[in-house]
C-alpha cells in the first residue's frame, strides 16, 4: 500500500511536485538490485520536464489522434514530435546504477552459468573490474503509439518502440585456471520496447513502466587474452560467455519477461510484469536437408548439395536436433541419429504462449548432439528464423496447412549456407476470460480444432499468478523456496509442469523493514517506523495477507502483552535474514506461470512449495479447475491452504500456512 508521507505545496513547480510525489509514493515491492531505482532522486531536471511533457501529451491528445482496440494495430503519434527523447535522458542519468546492476548480474548469474559449461578442472570468475564504462546507450528510431491494455478499465498505454545499437566502452576482467582475459566493447543490438502503462489524469500521469525486448538481442564483445605471457584464442569462452549473458538478459527483459517499475497502487506488480498473453502458436518441425557435416571441410559442405550422389555419404557421427525459441521460451526436438537430412516423426510439436504476434519472431538452431568425442566438431550446424507474422502469412488454406522451408546459415555473421529446415505453424488467439467458445466447455473440446499436430491438445490456457506464501515453518527462515505447479487428471500427474523462481523466506517484520528501506523515505521517517514494529507489521500485512487464525497467533507471538527486556519483534527487525528463527516465515514470488490444458473436467492444479535442493515439499495446495468455470470471468484470487507434507496437524500452527494465488482461465479461439 502506497503511503503519502508529505503534502505537496501548491506553489511548487510541476516538475518539483512530480519529483516529490514520485519518491513519496513509490511502491515498496521494487525488486532488489534492479538498476538502482532507489537512487534516482538524482535524475536531471531535464528528464523530469520530459516526463511532464509526455504526461500532458497523454492527456491532451487531439481529437484527431486515432484509437486502437486491444492488441490492434497501434497508431503512431505524429503529435509527439521529438519530446520522447526523455528516454535517453533517463538512460544517461541512470547509467552509473545500470553499471552497478551489470556488475552484480555478471557475478551472481553469469559467473555460475559460465562455470557450469567449463571442462573439468577449469575454474573461471570475474575479477575486480566489471563495468559497462561511461558511455551510455542511446535509443534510435523511436516510434510512439498507444493501445488499450484492459478494455474493462478503458486504460491507455503509451508504447515506445526503439532500436538499440549499443557499442560501449565496457571493461570486464576474467580470471581462469590457465590465464586471464579482458572483455571489452560489449555490443547489444535489438528492438527494445518501453511502455508507460495505464495513463492517469493526475501526476505522475502513468501507473508504471515496462522495458523489454520482443526478441532476443544480438550480443557480441571483444576478448583480449593473455595466457602464460602469450596471446591465446579463447573463442570457446567467448561463445559461452555471450550465451550466458544472453540467457540472463532473456530471463529478465525478453518476452514474456519484462523489467518493470510500479508507480503507486493503480496496477499490481504482477499485472505490470505479466499482462495477459495474446494466444498460442503451434510449431511443428518436419525435416531438414543439406545440413553441413562438422567432421568435414567447409568446401566439402558447400559443394556437397551440388555433387549429389557423387558426394561422400553422410557419416554416422552427426546427430542433429532442433531448438525453437520465441523470446525467452526455448523448446527442442528429439535427436535423429546419423543423418544430414533428418526427419522428425514425433517429439517435434511445440505450443508457445505468445505476447506479441506481430513483433515477435521464432529462431531455429540445429545442433549436433555428439560433440563430446571430437572437440573440434561444431555444436551448432545452422541458424534460421522468421517473424511469426511472416511465417503464418498465407499458410492456412482450406483443410490444409502447407509447410515452409527456411534457409539455415552458420559462421561469422551467419552468411555461410547450412541447409534448410521445413516447419509448419498455426496461430490461435485467446478468448476473453469467461467467454465460452464451445457449447459445453466443461465437457472438454471437440477434436480437430488444430489443423496441425494433435487436434484436441492445448485448448485452454491457465494463467497462474503465484504471489506469496505465509505462515511457513519458522525453520524456513533464510531458506530459498520455489513453487512447482503441476496438473493432475483424476489425481494422476499429466506431465504438465511449471516452476517459479526462488524466493527467500523471512520473518514478516524483516520483510516489512526491507520494504520500508526500499521506499527511499527520509532517514528520520524510517527511524520512527522502526521504533514501532506494530506499524511495520500492519504495513506488511496490508500488502501480503495471511490466514486470520495464523495472523492472530503471529501477533500474539510478536507483540505479547507482558513486557520483556527485548521484544521478539525488535530481534526480528535487527537480526539478518536467517539469523533468527521466528514463529512463521513469509516468501514472496510475484511470479506468473502459463499452463496449457486439453480440457478442464476432472483437472486439478497442484502447487508444491519446497526449499531449494530439498526432495520433499514444505507444503502442498490444490485447486479443482472445475470451480473456475463457475467463477465470474473464470477468475479466482485468494488464499489456498498449504497442507504440511508427511505431518499430521497436532496444533494450530501446523494448519495455518497459506499460498496466495490468482488464477485466470482462457479458452483458445478457432484458428483465424
URDA-V976543 format. One record per residue. N is the residue number from 1. RES is the residue in one small letter. PHI is phi in whole degrees, -180 to 180 (none if undefined). Layout:
<<N,RES,PHI> <N,RES,PHI>>
This chain:
<<1,x,none> <2,x,-76> <3,x,-124> <4,x,-90> <5,x,-94> <6,x,-149> <7,x,-78> <8,x,-89> <9,x,-62> <10,x,-67> <11,x,-77> <12,x,-69> <13,x,-67> <14,x,-60> <15,x,-61> <16,x,-64> <17,x,-63> <18,x,-61> <19,x,-64> <20,x,-64> <21,x,-62> <22,x,-58> <23,x,-83> <24,x,-89> <25,x,-123> <26,x,-58> <27,x,-68> <28,x,-84> <29,x,-94> <30,x,-62> <31,x,-64> <32,x,-65> <33,x,76> <34,x,-86> <35,x,61> <36,x,61> <37,x,-63> <38,x,-67> <39,x,-102> <40,x,-78> <41,x,-60> <42,x,-82> <43,x,-56> <44,x,-68> <45,x,-61> <46,x,-61> <47,x,-63> <48,x,-65> <49,x,-64> <50,x,-64> <51,x,-63> <52,x,-58> <53,x,-66> <54,x,-68> <55,x,-66> <56,x,-65> <57,x,-65> <58,x,-61> <59,x,-87> <60,x,-103> <61,x,-61> <62,x,-66> <63,x,-61> <64,x,-76> <65,x,-68> <66,x,-72> <67,x,-101> <68,x,-133> <69,x,-81> <70,x,-63> <71,x,61> <72,x,-80> <73,x,-66> <74,x,-70> <75,x,-83> <76,x,-86> <77,x,-95> <78,x,-65> <79,x,-78> <80,x,-77> <81,x,60> <82,x,-99> <83,x,-71> <84,x,-75> <85,x,-66> <86,x,-59> <87,x,-63> <88,x,-67> <89,x,-63> <90,x,-63> <91,x,-61> <92,x,-64> <93,x,-68> <94,x,-92> <95,x,-57> <96,x,-59> <97,x,-77> <98,x,-63> <99,x,-65> <100,x,-64> <101,x,-62> <102,x,-60> <103,x,-59> <104,x,-64> <105,x,-66> <106,x,-61> <107,x,-79> <108,x,-88> <109,x,-112> <110,x,-70> <111,x,-60> <112,x,-63> <113,x,-64> <114,x,-69> <115,x,-64> <116,x,-67> <117,x,-104> <118,x,-76> <119,x,-61> <120,x,-59> <121,x,89> <122,x,-106> <123,x,-109> <124,x,-146> <125,x,-155> <126,x,-87> <127,x,-85> <128,x,-68> <129,x,-103> <130,x,-146> <131,x,-134> <132,x,-82> <133,x,86> <134,x,-108> <135,x,-91> <136,x,-75> <137,x,-73> <138,x,-124> <139,x,-92> <140,x,-124> <141,x,51> <142,x,-76> <143,x,-121> <144,x,-100> <145,x,-149> <146,x,-140> <147,x,-155> <148,x,-97> <149,x,-79> <150,x,-131> <151,x,-63> <152,x,-68> <153,x,-100> <154,x,50> <155,x,-97> <156,x,-112> <157,x,-121> <158,x,-91> <159,x,-118> <160,x,-115> <161,x,-97> <162,x,-142> <163,x,-103> <164,x,-106> <165,x,-124> <166,x,-97> <167,x,-129> <168,x,-106> <169,x,-105> <170,x,-68> <171,x,-148> <172,x,-130> <173,x,-87> <174,x,-126> <175,x,-116> <176,x,-132> <177,x,-59> <178,x,-102> <179,x,163> <180,x,-133> <181,x,-134> <182,x,-128> <183,x,-100> <184,x,-134> <185,x,52> <186,x,-62> <187,x,-120> <188,x,-131> <189,x,-129> <190,x,174> <191,x,-94> <192,x,-111> <193,x,-122> <194,x,-124> <195,x,-119> <196,x,-98> <197,x,-91> <198,x,54> <199,x,-60> <200,x,-124> <201,x,-88> <202,x,-121> <203,x,-57> <204,x,-92> <205,x,80> <206,x,-148> <207,x,-95> <208,x,-179> <209,x,-126> <210,x,-117> <211,x,-134> <212,x,-163> <213,x,-102> <214,x,-68> <215,x,-130> <216,x,-60> <217,x,-73> <218,x,-85> <219,x,-125> <220,x,-150> <221,x,-161> <222,x,-105> <223,x,-110> <224,x,-106> <225,x,-121> <226,x,-149> <227,x,-120> <228,x,54> <229,x,82> <230,x,-118> <231,x,-68> <232,x,-136> <233,x,-97> <234,x,-110> <235,x,-61> <236,x,-61> <237,x,-67> <238,x,-60> <239,x,-62> <240,x,-68> <241,x,-68> <242,x,-61> <243,x,-65> <244,x,-63> <245,x,-66> <246,x,-63> <247,x,-66> <248,x,-65> <249,x,-63> <250,x,-63> <251,x,-72> <252,x,-117> <253,x,-147> <254,x,-121> <255,x,-48> <256,x,-85> <257,x,-88> <258,x,-142> <259,x,-87> <260,x,-132> <261,x,-130> <262,x,-71> <263,x,-130> <264,x,76> <265,x,-117> <266,x,-70> <267,x,-145> <268,x,-76> <269,x,-62> <270,x,-68> <271,x,-64> <272,x,-69> <273,x,-79> <274,x,-132> <275,x,-66> <276,x,-61> <277,x,-68> <278,x,-89> <279,x,171> <280,x,-125> <281,x,-108> <282,x,-102> <283,x,-119> <284,x,-124> <285,x,-90> <286,x,-97> <287,x,-163> <288,x,-132> <289,x,-146> <290,x,58> <291,x,-70> <292,x,-72> <293,x,-92> <294,x,-67> <295,x,-90> <296,x,-124> <297,x,-71> <298,x,-62> <299,x,-69> <300,x,-64> <301,x,-68> <302,x,-69> <303,x,-88> <304,x,-59> <305,x,-63> <306,x,-81> <307,x,-76> <308,x,62> <309,x,-68> <310,x,-80> <311,x,-71> <312,x,-68> <313,x,-58> <314,x,-64> <315,x,-86> <316,x,-81> <317,x,-88> <318,x,-99> <319,x,-132> <320,x,-79> <321,x,-143> <322,x,-119> <323,x,-104> <324,x,-112> <325,x,-129> <326,x,-121> <327,x,62> <328,x,-88> <329,x,-86> <330,x,-133> <331,x,-134> <332,x,-135> <333,x,-83> <334,x,-72> <335,x,-93> <336,x,-105> <337,x,-85> <338,x,65> <339,x,-150> <340,x,-96> <341,x,-132> <342,x,-74> <343,x,-128> <344,x,-110> <345,x,-99> <346,x,-149> <347,x,64> <348,x,-130> <349,x,-114> <350,x,-129> <351,x,-115> <352,x,-113> <353,x,-81> <354,x,-115> <355,x,-99> <356,x,-146> <357,x,-67> <358,x,-84> <359,x,-111> <360,x,-79> <361,x,-131> <362,x,-117> <363,x,-117> <364,x,-111> <365,x,-129> <366,x,-95> <367,x,-109> <368,x,-104> <369,x,-76> <370,x,-102> <371,x,-126> <372,x,-80> <373,x,-78> <374,x,-113> <375,x,-66> <376,x,-83> <377,x,-70> <378,x,-77> <379,x,-73> <380,x,-99> <381,x,-92> <382,x,-177> <383,x,-121> <384,x,-159> <385,x,-177> <386,x,-166> <387,x,-66> <388,x,-62> <389,x,-63> <390,x,-70> <391,x,-66> <392,x,-84> <393,x,-61> <394,x,72> <395,x,-77> <396,x,-87> <397,x,-124> <398,x,-63> <399,x,53> <400,x,-152> <401,x,-124> <402,x,-66> <403,x,-94> <404,x,-125> <405,x,-92> <406,x,-110> <407,x,-77> <408,x,-109> <409,x,-144> <410,x,-148> <411,x,82> <412,x,-58> <413,x,76> <414,x,57> <415,x,-104> <416,x,-87> <417,x,-58> <418,x,-138> <419,x,94> <420,x,-138> <421,x,-131> <422,x,-106> <423,x,-137> <424,x,-126> <425,x,-146> <426,x,-148> <427,x,-120> <428,x,-137> <429,x,-75> <430,x,-79> <431,x,-81> <432,x,-59> <433,x,-57> <434,x,86> <435,x,-103> <436,x,-87> <437,x,-89> <438,x,-100> <439,x,-62> <440,x,-132> <441,x,-62> <442,x,-66> <443,x,-78> <444,x,95> <445,x,-77> <446,x,-73> <447,x,-80> <448,x,89> <449,x,-76> <450,x,-86> <451,x,-82> <452,x,-126> <453,x,71> <454,x,-60> <455,x,-70> <456,x,-114> <457,x,-102> <458,x,56> <459,x,-100> <460,x,-133> <461,x,-122> <462,x,-102> <463,x,-98> <464,x,-112> <465,x,-96> <466,x,-95> <467,x,-93> <468,x,-159> <469,x,-124> <470,x,-124> <471,x,58> <472,x,-69> <473,x,-55> <474,x,-59> <475,x,-74> <476,x,-80> <477,x,-57> <478,x,84> <479,x,-97> <480,x,-85> <481,x,-129> <482,x,-135> <483,x,-120> <484,x,-106> <485,x,-101> <486,x,-141> <487,x,-107> <488,x,-124> <489,x,-114> <490,x,54> <491,x,84> <492,x,-108> <493,x,-60> <494,x,-94> <495,x,95> <496,x,-79> <497,x,-142> <498,x,-150> <499,x,-133> <500,x,-80> <501,x,-78> <502,x,-93> <503,x,-134> <504,x,-87> <505,x,-78> <506,x,-155> <507,x,-65> <508,x,-60> <509,x,-72> <510,x,-65> <511,x,-68> <512,x,-64> <513,x,-65> <514,x,-65> <515,x,-59> <516,x,-63> <517,x,-66> <518,x,-85> <519,x,-83> <520,x,58> <521,x,-75> <522,x,-63> <523,x,-54> <524,x,-68> <525,x,-69> <526,x,-61> <527,x,-66> <528,x,-63> <529,x,-63> <530,x,-67> <531,x,-81> <532,x,-127> <533,x,-57> <534,x,-59> <535,x,-71> <536,x,-61> <537,x,-62> <538,x,-64> <539,x,-62> <540,x,-67> <541,x,-70> <542,x,-68> <543,x,-91> <544,x,-121> <545,x,-75> <546,x,-141> <547,x,-57> <548,x,-61> <549,x,-64> <550,x,-66> <551,x,-65> <552,x,-63> <553,x,-63> <554,x,-67> <555,x,-62> <556,x,-64> <557,x,-77> <558,x,-78> <559,x,-127> <560,x,-68> <561,x,-69> <562,x,-73> <563,x,-73> <564,x,-127> <565,x,-58> <566,x,-138> <567,x,-63> <568,x,-59> <569,x,-61> <570,x,-67> <571,x,-64> <572,x,-62> <573,x,-73> <574,x,-80> <575,x,-79> <576,x,-68> <577,x,-59> <578,x,86> <579,x,-87> <580,x,-148> <581,x,-96> <582,x,-82> <583,x,-68> <584,x,-129> <585,x,-134> <586,x,-114> <587,x,-138> <588,x,-122> <589,x,-108> <590,x,50> <591,x,-117> <592,x,-118> <593,x,-125> <594,x,-113> <595,x,-125> <596,x,-97> <597,x,-122> <598,x,-79> <599,x,-154> <600,x,-107> <601,x,-58> <602,x,66> <603,x,-95> <604,x,-128> <605,x,-95> <606,x,-113> <607,x,-121> <608,x,-112> <609,x,-94> <610,x,-139> <611,x,-76> <612,x,-61> <613,x,88> <614,x,-86> <615,x,-84> <616,x,-107> <617,x,-74> <618,x,-72> <619,x,-160> <620,x,-132> <621,x,-119> <622,x,-132> <623,x,-148> <624,x,-78> <625,x,-70> <626,x,-57> <627,x,-66> <628,x,-65> <629,x,-68> <630,x,-94> <631,x,-83> <632,x,-59> <633,x,65> <634,x,54> <635,x,-131> <636,x,-138> <637,x,-142> <638,x,168> <639,x,-99> <640,x,-108> <641,x,-61> <642,x,-99> <643,x,-86> <644,x,-66> <645,x,-85> <646,x,75> <647,x,-142> <648,x,-85> <649,x,-60> <650,x,-119> <651,x,-147> <652,x,-58> <653,x,-69> <654,x,-78> <655,x,-122> <656,x,-110> <657,x,-69> <658,x,-148> <659,x,-119> <660,x,-90> <661,x,-135> <662,x,-136> <663,x,-116> <664,x,-133> <665,x,-113> <666,x,-132> <667,x,-97> <668,x,-84> <669,x,-76> <670,x,-66> <671,x,-58> <672,x,-68>>
